[in-house]
Amino acid sequence: MKVSQDRRKMKIKVDGKYLELEVSDDVFYTTSALLRLIEYKYLFPHRSIKYVEKNGEVLHPVKVDEVKDLETINIVTEPSVNMVKKQIELALITLDAMIVSLSQIANEWIEKEDTVKLLLNNLLDSLEWTIKVVENGSKILPIYEGLDEAIAKLEDKIFKVDELMIAEKEKELVEFLTQEFSKAIREWKEFLKSMVQFVKSASGETH
C-alpha cells in the first residue's frame, strides 16, 4: 500500500505482533538490511533482535536474505541489555586470547619481527574494539562507576605502545608489553568481568 510517491507501508511480525513500517519505495532493501533498519528505528534502545524465525523454526543468519515475503517471518527480540552483555562477554574471550598473544609477541620479537608487528597491530585493533563495545553499550546499560577512568587508563597504555613502535624503541617496547601493557589488559579484563556481574545483578539476569 502506497503512502506517498516515494514511501510505502509494509507489515512485519515482531514478537508475534504485526508492526507497520514505512520504507523508501525507490531503494532496494535486502531482508537483513531491513532488519537492521527495524532494529535501529523501531526497537532501539530498549530491545534488540535475538533471532528470526519462519514457521516456528529459527533461521540461520545466512538464510535470512532468502526470505522475500517478510510477512512470513517473526522477529524475536530481547532486552538490549542482554545483547550488550553478550558482546562484553565476547570481549572477555578476546582479551584472554590477547594475553596469550602478548607472550608470543614478546618472545618472538627479535626472530620474527615483521610477523609479530602485524600480530601486535591486530591485537591493538581488537583491544580498541573492546573499548568501543563498552562505550556503545554504556549508553544502554545501567551507569557503572569508574568506566571512563578505566577506558582512559587503557587508552594511555595503547598510546604508549604506538609511541614506542613509531620511535622503534624495540627493547623498551618488549619490556613495556610484558609488564605494564600486559597488566593493563588484565586489569581491563577484570573490570569488564565485574561490569558483567553488575549488569546481571541490575537486570535480574533478564532472558
LUMGU-640687 format. One record per residue (C-alpha): x, y, z. Coordinates in steps of 0.25 Angstrom, whole numbers, plus 5000, padded with zeros to 4 digits. Layout:
REM residues N
XYZ ...
This chain:
REM residues 207
500050005000 500650134996 500650255005 501350354996 502150354983 503450314990 502950235002 502250105004 501650035016 501949895020 501649795031 502549705039 502349625051 503149655064 503049565076 501749515069 501049645067 501049715054 501849845053 501449945041 502650025036 502950115025 504150095015 504650175003 504050124991 505250154982 506250074990 506549924989 506649865003 507149725006 506449655017 507649675026 507749825023 506249835026 506449765040 507549865043 506649975040 505549925048 506449905060 507050045059 505750115056 504750035064 505449955075 506650035079 507050065090 506149975099 506149845091 506949775080 506749655070 507149525076 506749435064 505849425053 504849305051 503949255040 502849155042 503349135056 504749105052 505949195055 506649245042 508149235041 508649385039 509149345025 507749295021 507049425025 507249495011 506649375004 505349415010 504549505000 503149515007 503449585020 502049555026 502449405027 503549435037 503549475052 504649555059 504849505073 505449615081 506149625095 506549745104 507649825098 508449805112 508549655109 509149685095 510149775101 510549675112 510749565101 511649665094 512449695106 512549545109 513149525095 514149635098 514549565110 514949445102 515649535092 516449585104 516849445108 517449425095 518149555095 518849525108 519449395102 519749465089 520549575097 521549465102 521749405088 521949545082 523049585093 523749445091 523849455076 524049605074 525549585070 525449465061 524049495054 523949645055 523049665043 522149555047 521949605062 521849745058 520649705050 520149625061 520249745071 519549835061 518349735061 518449725076 518349875077 517149875067 516449775075 516749845088 516149975082 514949885078 514649845093 514749995097 513750025086 512749915090 512749965104 512650115101 511450085091 510849985102 510950085113 509850175106 508850055109 509449995122 509250045136 510250145140 511550075145 512550145153 513950165148 513650135134 514250265128 515550255137 515750105133 515650145118 516550265119 517550175126 517550075116 517650175104 518850235111 519550095110 519150075095 519650215092 521050175099 521150055090 520850135078 521950235082 522950125085 522750065071 522850195064 524150225071 524650085068 525050065083 524949915082 525649875095 524749975103 523549935095 523649785098 523949815113 522649905113 521849795106 522149685116 522049775128 521149905128 520349865116 520049725120 519649775134 518749875127 518049775119 517849685131 517249805139 516349835127 515849695127 515549695142 514849825141 513949765129 513649635138 513249725149 512349805140 511649685134 511349635148 510849775151 509949775139 509449635142 509049685156 508449805152 507549735141 507249615149 507849535138 506849565128 506549465117 
